[in-house]
Amino acid sequence: MSYCLNPTCREPENLAHSLRCQSCGSQLLLSDRYQVVKPLGQGGFGATFLAHDQGLPGEPSCVIKQLRPSTTVPHVLQMARELFEREARTLGRIGNHPQVPRLLDYFEAQQQFYLVQEYISGATLQQEVQRRGNFTEAGVKQFLSETLPLLQYIHEQKVIHRDIKPANLIRRTQDARMVLIDFGAVKNQVTQSIAGQSEQTALTAYAIGTPGFAPPEQMAMRPVYASDIYALGVTCIYLLTGKTPKDLEYNPSTGEMIWEPLVQVSDHLASVLRKMLEVSVRNRYKSAQEVLRGLEMEPYLESLAKGLLVKSDVAVKEQTHNQIADSAILCNNPASNPTNTGVAQVAAAIRARRAKTAESVGLHPRGMRPGVVMAKPTFMESNNSNGSQSQNSHVVRKLNTQGLLTAYLKGRRDFALHNLSMLNLQGADLSGTNFHSAQLQKTNLQGANLHDSDFGRASLTEANLRDANLSKAYFSSADLEGADLRGADLSHAYFSNANLRGANLCGANLTGAKITDEQLVLAKTNWMTVRPNGKRGIL
């Protein structure tokens, strides 16, 4: 089916290969490349649609977001254009994170504004609760372990989301990762009623957010980073109760939600949620890192985040058992005594239990970090001619060099959880690719274009990345031990928690990279290495 995007069209559905709408005569192929298939949702700002990009091999799916100003008055159109461009700039700045949809295109046509984004296949948290029921305490902690690092990254880019809620969080089908969507500033139609407002006031007025999820300061058009913390806390209450804010009672004296009688959680988690939901910004957590510290997740965040990986059914059951056991250890650790000794005891208890589990199922501990247990990978060739991974497959895939390059040329950009070790990909153009949790040990990527690619939690030990373009690449928690990165462009790359022991960074460009001095000390650098501040030389 081809869907007409003319807002006034009475019968927008057309036959698949129609060039013009049979009802209103509008051209159906948007910007001469995007075939709109069906509507996904509609709100005050406009509407979103599922489309196919006919300009790329394989015609991959994408999302078209259409902003529909309610009038053609010049100053209103200008306001809509500014709001539209602000969202595009925001997505362009933060879209290299694997839990944020990528911005693919944006343009204006017939006084309508369009954003083209990566399509995220999966169910929203709202749908998940409606289908499967409320979350347990362990489930909420797992959810926070997935979303808080993402929120920290967004805030580091000086972005306030303003509309965190269950409907804007999607669990991606292919890898079960939580993805945050809808960074739009426009929440209502732009009308003439804003003509008398200043530009800044008008821009902010359409970023108020969703009532009940947005805290008081945001409703007063003064959002801060802690506003997103509040909305995340309200989302946790929804996960625990299945009730939206409008279904909850409020304390008339303080304006606080009355939620505690409805949930059964530990005192520790309840105290953290209370501080996330403080009406006063002064008393609320100021950052995602503070919440992680309050949950005492920092020492073993990597262990908890293993739930982001899609495993076999047996591994999923084992992982669930591990999470419940970890949560029991967490809950029994007093929040009032967050000493280094207490944290070490908690981490040691988790490591001991996991080591015992690994031994019982025959997992090989070699090369694994303390406290991390991964399911033994199963390798198999893809039978799909276009190289795409089956939606129901929960196994690690093995690809050869030609198979990977062919799949990429056909438009595929997702190779998460694949075994790509020892492949020869020298000089290949693989920009914008998802290699999350992939195995790339000793892979030859010399001179390859890997701009804006995701290597989060990937194993790149002894990989050849010499002279590669890795600008804006994401290496969070990746293992780069012994990797050859000489002369590589690593500008604005993200190395949070990455292992760089023995990595060769001689002559590499690290301008603007998110990397610590402690990580650089473990790597090899020389006078030609460009440090994050743009200056050459060793530390």
N, C-alpha and C positions, 0 to 999 in steps of 0.2 A: 504494500500500500504506500502511496505517496500522500503526505498530509500538507494541506495549504496553510501557510502562516499568516495570511491576511486576517487581521483581527475581526473584520466585519463579514467574513465569508460564512454563509449559512450552512453549507455542506462541504466541509474541508476535506473529507475523505475521497481519494481518487485511486484509480488503478495504478499498480506499481510502476509502470513505465510511461505514465502520462507526463507530457512536457508542460502542459498548462492545466490549471484547475478547471474542471468542467462546470463549476458553479459560478465562479467570479472571474475566470480568465487570467488569474495571476500566474506568473512563472513559478514552477514548483521546485526547480533545482536552485537552491539558495547559493548565491555567490558562484554559480556555475560549477559547484562541486558537492554540495551537501544535500543528500536526499532525505528529507524528514519522513520518518516512518510513523510515529505516533506521539501523542502528548504524554508527558510524565507527571506533570503537576501544574497547578495554576495558583497564583496568589495576587496580592495587591500590586506587586511590582511588574507583573507580566506572566510569563509562562516558560516551562522547560519542555524540551522535546527530545526524543531519541532519534538519531539520524545515522546515516552511513556516509563516510567520507569517500566519495568516488575519485578523489584526486590522489589516493594512496593505493598501492597494491593490496589486494585482499579486502578493500572497502571496509576498514575497521569501524566499529561503532563509536559514536561520540554523543555528547549532550549539547544541544543548542539551547542557550538561555536567551530569551527575547524580552527586552525591556520595552514596554508599550506606554509612552507618555500619553496622558489623557487629553492633550491639546496640542495644537501646532503653533501656539504663541511663541515667538522667537526666544524670549528670555526663559521660558519654561523648557524649551528644547535644549537651550544652552545648559541649564541646570541638570537636565537628564543626562546630557553628554558628559558633564563633569563627574557625576555620580558613576556613570558607566565606566569611564576611563579610570576612575579611582579603584574600582573593583578589579579591572584588568591589570593595573599596576601592582595591586596587592597579590593577585594570583601569580603574576610573573615573578615577584620577589620571593615568594615562599613555595612555589610549585615544585621545587626540586626535592621536597620531602616525600618519602614513599607513602605517607598517610594523608596526603593532600592531593586532590585532583590536579592534573597538569592543565595549564592554559594552552590551548592549541592555536587559537585564532580569535580575533575580535574585529568587528567592522560595523559600519552603518549603511543601511540600504532602505530607501524610500521612507526616511525619517523614523525607521525602526532600528534599534540597537541590538547587536548580537554578540554573545560570547560563545566560543566553542571550547568545550572542556573534555577531558578524558572521561569516558563512561566507566562508572564503578558498578559492577554487577554484585548484587547482594541484598540483604535485608537490613532495614533500619533497626535501631535498638527498639523503637516503638513497636515495630512488627514482631521482633523477636520476643518481647514480653507478652504481646497479645497471643502469640502462637504457643509459647512454651511455658509461660507463667513467670512469676517473680524470681529475681536473682537471690541467691544465698549470700551470706557475708563473704564467703570465699570468692564468689563470682564478682561481687562489687570490688573487692580488692584487686582481683585480676583485671577488671575493667580500668581501675585507676592506674594500675601499673602500665597499661597500654596507652592511656590518654594523657597522663601527666607529663611524660617526656615530650610528647608532641606539643602540648600546650606551652611547655617551657621553650621549645624551639620557636614557636610562633611569636611568643612575647619577645624573644631575643631579636626577632626581625622587626620589632616595634609595631606589631600588629595586634589589635584587640579584636577578637572574632565577633563578639557582641550578640551572637545568637546560638550558643551551645544548647542543644536540647536533643532528646532521643530521636526525633525525626531527621536531625542533621548529622547523625552518626551512623555509618553503614559498615556492617561487617562484610568485608569483601569475600566473595565466594572462593576465589582461587587460592587464597592463602590465610583466610580467617582473620586478617588484620583489620583493626578498627580505622576507618577513614572518616575524616571530618570534612563536610561539604558546606556549601553556601556561605561564601565570604562576601556576599552582596551587601552594599551599603543601602540599597533601595528596598524598603519594606512596604511602602505604600505608593500609590500613583502620585506623580508630581503634578500638582494642581496650582491654579492661580492664587490660592490662599496663602502661598508662601512668598508672594511677590514683595511684601514689605519687610521680610526678614533679611538679615545679613547673610552673606554667602556661607560663612562657617556654621551659623545657626541652622540654615536650611539644609546643609549637607548632613549635619548631625541629626536633624529631626527625623530623617528617614533611616536611621540606624539605631532606633530605640531597642529593637529586639522583641522577644515574645513575652508578654505580660505573665508574671508568675515565675519565669525563669530569669528574667532580668532583675537585678537588684535596684534599690531605690535611687542610687546615684546615677545609674544608667538611664532610668526612666526620666530623671531630671536632666538628661542630655550631658552628663559629665562622667562618661565611662572611664574606668581605669583598668589596669591589668587584673586586679582583684575581682573585677566584675565577672570575668570569665570563670574564676574560681567559684564564685557563688552559683553561677549557672550550672557548673559541673556538679556541685553539691546537690542542687535541686534534681539534676538528672539521676544521681545516686538514690535519692529518695523515691523517684519514680521506679527505678529498677527494683527496689526493695518492696514497694507497696503496690505497684501497678496503677497508682493514682497520680493524675496531673495536678499541678498547683491549684487549679480552680476547684478540684474535688476535695481539697484539704481545708481544715479550719485554721484560722489565724488568731493569734493573741491580739485583742483590740488595743492593748496598752503599748505593746512593743512592735507590732507588725510582723512578729516571727511566726513561721509555719509551725503548726502542732503536728509533729510526725512521730515523735519517740514512742507514744503508746501503740503505734501501728507496726513497729518493727521489732525483731528479735535479733539484736546484734550485741557484740561484746561492748563493755564500757569503753574500751580503747577506741574502737571504730566510731562509736557514738560521739565521743569527745572530739574526734577529728572532724566528723560531719558537722557538729555544732559550730566549730570554728570556721568551717568553710561557708556556713550559712549565717554568719553574723550579719545583722542588718547594718551595723556600723562598719565602715571600711577600716576604721582605726583598729578594731578588734579582730578583723578577719585575716586569714592567711594572705600575705602579700604576693606570693609567687608559687608556682607549681613545685619548685624545689622545697619550699617550706612544708608543703603538704606531704611530699615524699618523706621528708625528715620526720614529720609528725606520725606518719604511718610506719616509720622505721623500716622503709623499703630500700633505702639507698645501698646498704651493704650487699643485698642479694636481688637487686632489681633485675639483673640479667637472668637469674633463675626463674623468677616469676614471669618474665616476658617470653619465656619459651612457649607459652600458650599462644603466641602469635603464629607459630609455625603449624602447618597442616601436616598431620602424621597419619599413619594407618589407624584403623579402628582400635586395634590393640594398644597402640601407643597413646591414643587419645584417652582411653580408659586409664592407662597407667599414669598419664599426665594429670588427669582429674584427681586420682588418688594422691599424687604428689602434692598438688595444690592444696588439697584439704589438710594433708599432714603439715605442710608449711604454714598454713593459716593457723592451725592449732598451736604451732610453736610461737607464731607471732602474737597470738592472743594471750598466751601465757606469759609473755615477756612484759613486765610492767612498763607502761609508757612514762611513769614518773621517774624512772631511773635510766635515762638514755646515755649511760656511760659507755666508754669504749670497751670496757670489760663485758658489759651486758650485751652489746652488739656482737662482740666476738663470740660469745657463748651461743647466741642465736644462730649466727652463721655457721658455727662449728656443728651445731645440732642438725641443721639442714644438710650440711655436707656429709655428715656421718650417715644420715638416713638414706640420702641419694646414692652414696657409694655402696651401701648394702643392697639397694635396689638394683643398681647397675650390675653388681656381681651376680645377683640371683637370676638376671635375665641374660647374662653372658655378654654384656656390653664391654667393649674394649676401652679402658680409661686413657690410653695413650693419646697425648696431644689435646686432651680436653682440659678446660679450665676448672679450678676447684669449684664444686657446687653445681656444676652443669651436667645434666644427663640428657643425651639426645638419643632418639630411637635409631637403631641400626638402619642405615639407608639401604633401600632396595633399588636396583638400577634396572631400567628396561627401556627399549627403544620406543619412540612414539610411532603409533600406527596411523596417526592422522596425517593426511597428505600435506596439509598446510603447516604442520609442525606445532599446532596448538595443543595445549594440554587438556585432556578430558576433564570435565567439571567434576566428575566423580572420582578422579584418580587422586590417591593420597600417597603416592610413592615418589621418591626422587627419580628424575628422568636422566638418562644418559644420552647426550647428543654428540655427534662427531662435528668436525669443523664445517663441512659442507651443509649438514643439516641445520646448524645454527644460522649460518649466513643466508641460506635459502629462506628460512622462516623469517628472518629479519627483513629481507627484501620484499616479502609478501605482506609486511606490515605488522608483524608480531614484535612486541617490545617487552614481553614478560618471560623471563627465564629463571624465576625464583625457584629455589630448592633443586636446581639442576646440577648434575655432575658434569662440569666442563673442564676438569683437570687435564693438564698437559696438551690442550688443543693448541694449534698454531693459528692464531688470529692476528698475526702481525699486519699492521696497517689497515685493519678493518674499520669501517664506519659503523659504530654501534652506539651512537649517541642516544641519550634518553631511554636507556634500557634498564629494566628491573632485574638485577642479579641478586636480590635479597636472599641471604642464607645459601647461596650457591657455592659449590666447591670449584675453586679455580687454582688449586695448588699447581705450581710450576707451569701455568698457562702462559703462552707467549702472546702478549698484547703490546709488543713494542710498536710505538708510533701509531697506535690505534686511536680513533676518535671516540672517547667515552664521556664526552661532555654531558653533565646533568644526569648521570646514571646513578643507580642505587646499588651500593655494595654493602648495605647494612647487614651485619652479622655474617658476611661471606668470609670464606677461607681463601686468602690470597698468598699463603706462605710460599716464598721463593718464586712468586710470579714475576715475569718480565714485563714491567710497565715503563720501560725506558722511553723517554721522549713522547709519552702518550698524552693526549689532551684529556685531563681529568678535572677541568674547571667545573665548579659547582657540583662535583660528585659527592655522594653521601656515603661515608665510611663508618657510621656509628657502630661501635662494637665489632668492627671487622678485624680479622687477624691478618696483619701485613708483615709478620715476622720474616725477615730475610728477603723481602721483596726488593726488586731493583727498580727504583723510581728516579734514576738519574735523568736530569733534564726534563722531567715531567711537568706539565702545567697543572698545578694543584691550587690555583687561585680560587678562593672562596669555597674550597672544599670543606666538608664537615667531618671531623675526626673524633667526635665525642666517644670516649671509652675504647678507642681503637688501639690495638697492640702494634706498636711500631718498633719493637725490639729488633735491632740489627737491620732495619730497613735502610736502603741506601738513598739518601735525599740529596746527594751532591749535585749541585746545579739545578735543583728543582725550584719551581716558582710557587711559594706558599703565600703570596700576597692575599690578605684578607681571609686566610683559612682559619677555621675554628679548630685550634690545636693548642695544647698546653706546652709550657717549657719542659715539664716532666716527660712528656711524650717525645719531644725533640732530643732530649738528652740521651734517650735510649737508641735513637737513630744515628746514622752516619751523615754528617753535614760537612760542608767545606766553605771556603770563602766565596764560592759562586752560588751558594744556596740563598734564595731570596726569602727572608723571614716574613711572618705575617704582617709586620709593620712596613713592608716594602723595602727594607734595607738589606744589603747583602752581608754575608759573613756568618760565622758560627756563633753560638751563644757565648 
